[in-house]
Amino acid sequence: MNICDIETTIEYSGIRVNGLKFYTIRKPVNNLPGKTLSKKLIFEVYPNPVVNYTQIKFEIPVTSRTTLDIYDLNGKLISSLFDNYLSAGLHTIKWEVQSQNGTSLNPGIYICSVRSKNYVNNIKLIVK
């Protein structure tokens, strides 16, 4: 490997729900030739399973427009929790478990999705 070569790899993984694929994309941090440092970004929901409310903690790699959305297993948008610019770093949002119009959610499995520039991550959310 040449000392000037920089390796870039992207790992795609995801879950398929009713024909829709939700992706998680991780880009390794390349520092020195021959060494790839991979930083896993934080994305947590607590408590999960959820009863009345939950805290969603997520980390974004760069300052950019960021969205945080909740989808049902049919891919229907249930609630848009955040859509604005955020600085890089760790963020926490408290969500009272309800749809965009304020109605209670049926018990079941939902997908929580965070998106920002060059970054997408999804996590399963169980509502009791």
N, C-alpha and C positions, 0 to 999 in steps of 0.2 A: 504494500500500500504506500503510495506516495504521500509525503508529509503534507501536501497541499490538498489531498482528497478529503472531501467531507461527505460522509455517508448520511443519507436521509431515508428512513423507512417509515411506513405508516401501517399500523395494524388495524384491520377492520374486524369487528365482531358485532354481532347483533342478535336480536330476537325477532322472530316473525310472528305477527299476530293478525289473523284474518287477512292475509295477503299483504299487510303493511310490514315493512322491515324497519325496526328502530336500531340505529347504529351507535356504537361506541367507537370513537376514533382516538387513538393515542399516538403521539409523535414522540419518539425518543429525543432526548437532549444530547446533541453531539458536541463533545468538548475537545478531546484530544484524539489524534489519529489512532485508530485501533481500539478506542474505548467509546462505548455508547452508554450513556447514563439515562435511564428511563425514569421519568418522574410520573408517578400515578397521582392524578388530581383527585381531591376529596369530593365525594358526592354521597351524602348520607341522609336518611330520613329517620327521625326518632320522635316518638315511638312509631314502630311499624310492626304489627298491625296498628291501625289508627282507629280511634273511637270518635273523639270530638275535634281534636286539633293535632297538628304535628309540626315539628320544626324541620325545615329542609336546609341542609348545610351543603354548599357547593363552592368549588374553587374554579376560577377561570384563569387561563394562562396569560391573556393580554387584555388591556383596556379596550373594550368594544361594546357594541350594542349586544345586549343579552336578553334572551327570553326564557321564561320558566313556565311551562305549561303542563296541564294534567289532561290525559286522554283516557277514554275507556278502551276496552279490548277490541272494539270495532274501528278504532282510529278516530273517533269523534272527539273534537276538542270539548272538554268539560269545563275547564277553567283556565284562563290566562292569568297567572299570578304576578308576572313581571314582564315588562317590555320597555327597556330603557338602556342607557349607557351605564356600565359599571367599570370601576377600575379593576385591574388585575388583582387577584388575591382571593381570600376566603370571605364568603357572605352567608348570612342566615336569614331565612324568611319563615315566619310563623304563619301557618295556614289553618284557618277554621274550615273543617271539611264540609264544603258545600260547592255547588255548581256556580257558574258565572252569574246566574240570575238569583242566587241566594237560597236555592232549594237544597234540602239534604240529599246526600248521595246514597244510592242503594249499596248495601254491602256487596263487596266483590273485589276484583283485582283491577287496578288502574296502572297507567304508566306515567311517571313523572319525568319530564324531558327538559334538560337545560341545553341551550344553544347560544354560542357566541362565535366570534370570528375564528374559523378553522377548528372549531371544537364542538362536539355534540356528545352528550352522555344521557343515558336513560336508566331509570331504576324502577323496579316493581314496587307498587304501593298497595297494601291490603287494607281495605276499609271494612270494619266490623259493624 
